[in-house]
């Protein structure tokens, strides 16, 4: 599944579903009122889920060449965040509202009776992008920290409740690929080394959501290591949800090199079981992915 957004005074959400061989199975387009900044999508067996953040967009400075697109987006704390459930069969969408917040990435979603549960990385507001500011000068403490929130959308009452699952600043959540869109127990994410406030990601955190008291494991590469998105790789033939490995690309600032750290997913606190040291650095990025196929460059 994938999606595309055509934003404007009203916005169009296009969703696509493909068979494993690349055949297009479904394509749906739905219009929603207002400008839509939708960076990510969550799915369940019956729905595609989108969050319309409460922001405004003034494109004039960008069109005149005075600023980039990010600086033209402003957070509107007086408007709600809207959650759209788009039935995958193409029937009418459902709209729900919650208190204003800003959502970049979703962790997962699943259905439980009349409820749809959505776990997402949320910010209290959208961090304003200042013009002509170097990343080296960013004061992280002045920016809102991302936290993992759980939204419960009751399709019978129309009410949305939410709680904080993880208050430590975190981003780029991932999980066992077979649990996407289904109930799940374990989640992996990049996180800050410090327990509160905002800062660069230097830690991998594993959350066990299957107990009343959420259990956590941490793997840190601080003070001079910086992580990207951790990726869970299932062990072939494994049965447990966390039976596998976590891969994370680390930029090691002290030697200006990058390395791939491999962790046993069931015990990431034990440290890396292997490190693949690269003779160069990979420009610091965000997301990660995994494929079991090996690609050999053509000669």
C-alpha positions, 0 to 999 in steps of 0.5 A: 500500500502507498499513498499520495497527497494533492494539497491545496485549499482542499486536498485529495488523498490517493491510496494505492494497493498492489499485489506482490507481482506489482499489479494494481489492485485498488486505487481510491481518491478522497477529497478533504477540506483544507490544506493537508500536511500528511507525511505518513499513513497507517493501515489495518485490515479494513482501513487506511488511516491519515492524520490532518495536522492543524497547520496553515500554508502560505505559499507566497514566500516560497513562490517568490523565492524568499523561503523554503516550503517548510518555513511557510507552514504554521501550526494552528493551536486553535484547530483540532487534529483530524483523524481520517479512517478511509475504508480500503473498499472505497466506501465513505471515509470517517472523520474524528477529532482530537486536541491539537498536536502534530504527527509525523510518523505512525508506529502501527494501528489495529482494530479491536471491536468497535475501536481502532487503535493508532500508535504514533509519534506526536509533538505538542506543536509543529517546530517552526523552521527559521530561515537562514538557520544552520543545523549546527545552531539549532537549540534542541531544547527549544523544539518540541520533543516527539513522544509515542502516543496511543489514540483510541478511536471509538467508531460507535461514540465518535470519541477519541482518547489518547495516552502517552506510551513513551515520554522519552523523546523518540522517532522512527518506530518499527516493528515485526513486519507481520504485525503491521496493521495487527495487534502487536507487542514489541516496538523498536525506535530511535530515542534520545540518550537523556530521559527528558527533553529534545536532543539528537537520537543516540539510542535504540529503545525496545518497548514491550507493550504486552504488560500493564507496566510497559517494559523498556530495553535500551542500547546507547551509542552516546556520546559520539554515536548517532542513530538512524531508524532501527529495523527489525529483521525476523529470524527465518523460522522464528515463532516469537514476535521478537525473535530476530535482529535489530539493525541500526546505522550509526554515524560515529562522529569521533572517527567520521565513519558509519557502521551497521550495528546488529542487535539480538532483538530479544536482548538489545541491552546486551549490546551489538553482536556484530558491527560492520565498520565502513571505511567512509561515512554515510551522510546522516539520514533518517529512515531504514529498510531491509530486504533479504535479497542480495543485489550484485552491481553490474560490471 
